[in-house]
Amino acid sequence: MVNVKVALLLLCSLTLFAQRVHNGNFTIRFEPTAILQSKAPIPFQIHVTDPDHHPVIGATAEMDIEMTDHTHAQSFKAPYISPGLFMAKPIFPVPGHWNVEVVVRRSDQESDVSLDFNVPE
């Protein structure tokens, strides 16, 4: 009985201290600014606006890539360029079909969007 109380107390305390993340409702648009190819850094511009269509300020962005068969997963930071604009430069190690996801976080808000790309050699 004591172990159950301790476990319950621990669970409650973890719940109180856990960071709660809410949907940021950010609009995220991204596209490569160079021809897609493998084994080279490809710059992607990432544009982020809030629900009122204003550029998002004070956020961080990250680009996650993986092949559609869930191999070769990697993450790339997308440094801040200007309000609402970030730039990621992922390197696709092999040609093929890739899932590219951008995650934007600000305080306790988070939004993400994914697109598929075919990367030639």
C-alpha positions as CSV (number, residue, x, y, z in Angstrom):
1,M,0.0,0.0,0.0
2,V,2.9,2.4,0.8
3,N,4.5,1.7,-2.6
4,V,1.2,2.6,-4.4
5,K,1.0,5.9,-2.5
6,V,4.7,6.7,-3.3
7,A,4.1,5.9,-6.9
8,L,1.0,8.0,-7.0
9,L,2.7,10.9,-5.3
10,L,5.6,10.7,-7.8
11,L,3.3,10.6,-10.8
12,C,1.4,13.7,-9.5
13,S,4.6,15.6,-8.9
14,L,5.9,14.8,-12.4
15,T,2.6,15.9,-13.9
16,L,2.8,19.3,-12.1
17,F,6.4,19.9,-13.3
18,A,6.0,18.7,-16.8
19,Q,6.2,21.4,-19.4
20,R,2.9,21.7,-21.2
21,V,3.1,22.3,-25.0
22,H,0.3,23.9,-26.8
23,N,-0.4,24.1,-30.5
24,G,1.1,27.4,-31.7
25,N,-1.2,27.6,-34.7
26,F,1.8,28.9,-36.7
27,T,1.7,28.9,-40.4
28,I,4.9,27.3,-41.7
29,R,6.0,27.5,-45.3
30,F,9.4,26.2,-46.5
31,E,11.1,25.4,-49.8
32,P,14.6,24.7,-51.0
33,T,16.4,27.7,-52.6
34,A,18.8,25.5,-54.6
35,I,18.4,22.4,-56.8
36,L,17.9,19.3,-54.6
37,Q,20.8,16.9,-54.7
38,S,22.4,14.4,-52.4
39,K,25.7,14.9,-50.5
40,A,25.5,18.7,-50.5
41,P,24.0,21.3,-48.1
42,I,20.7,22.4,-49.5
43,P,19.4,25.8,-48.1
44,F,15.7,25.8,-47.2
45,Q,14.0,29.1,-46.4
46,I,11.4,28.7,-43.6
47,H,8.7,31.4,-43.3
48,V,6.7,31.4,-40.1
49,T,3.7,33.6,-39.2
50,D,1.3,33.6,-36.3
51,P,-2.5,33.2,-36.5
52,D,-2.7,37.0,-37.2
53,H,-0.4,36.6,-40.2
54,H,2.5,38.5,-38.5
55,P,6.1,37.2,-38.7
56,V,6.9,35.1,-35.6
57,I,9.5,36.6,-33.3
58,G,11.3,34.8,-30.5
59,A,10.9,31.3,-31.8
60,T,13.3,28.5,-32.7
61,A,13.1,26.2,-35.7
62,E,14.5,22.8,-36.5
63,M,14.3,20.7,-39.6
64,D,14.1,16.9,-39.3
65,I,14.7,14.7,-42.4
66,E,14.3,11.0,-42.9
67,M,13.8,8.7,-45.9
68,T,10.2,7.6,-46.4
69,D,11.3,4.1,-45.2
70,H,12.2,5.7,-41.8
71,T,16.0,5.4,-42.3
72,H,18.7,8.1,-42.3
73,A,16.9,10.3,-39.8
74,Q,18.8,13.6,-39.0
75,S,18.0,16.9,-37.4
76,F,19.3,20.3,-38.4
77,K,18.9,23.6,-36.5
78,A,17.4,26.4,-38.6
79,P,19.0,29.6,-37.5
80,Y,17.0,32.8,-37.2
81,I,17.6,35.2,-40.1
82,S,14.9,37.9,-39.6
83,P,11.4,38.1,-38.1
84,G,9.5,35.1,-39.3
85,L,12.4,33.8,-41.4
86,F,14.8,30.9,-40.7
87,M,17.3,29.0,-42.8
88,A,18.1,25.3,-42.6
89,K,20.8,23.6,-44.6
90,P,20.2,19.8,-44.5
91,I,22.4,17.4,-46.2
92,F,20.6,14.4,-47.8
93,P,23.3,11.6,-47.7
94,V,21.7,9.5,-50.4
95,P,19.2,10.1,-53.2
96,G,15.6,9.0,-52.8
97,H,12.3,9.9,-51.3
98,W,12.6,12.0,-48.2
99,N,10.1,13.3,-45.6
100,V,11.1,16.8,-44.4
101,E,9.5,18.2,-41.2
102,V,9.9,21.6,-39.8
103,V,9.2,22.2,-36.1
104,V,8.8,25.7,-34.7
105,R,8.8,26.4,-30.9
106,R,8.1,29.5,-29.0
107,S,7.7,29.4,-25.2
108,D,5.1,26.7,-24.6
109,Q,3.8,26.7,-28.2
110,E,4.8,24.3,-31.0
111,S,3.7,23.8,-34.6
112,D,5.1,21.5,-37.3
113,V,4.6,20.7,-41.0
114,S,5.9,18.0,-43.2
115,L,6.5,17.7,-47.0
116,D,7.9,14.9,-49.1
117,F,10.8,15.5,-51.6
118,N,12.5,13.4,-54.2
119,V,16.2,14.0,-54.0
120,P,18.1,13.0,-57.1
121,E,21.8,12.1,-57.2
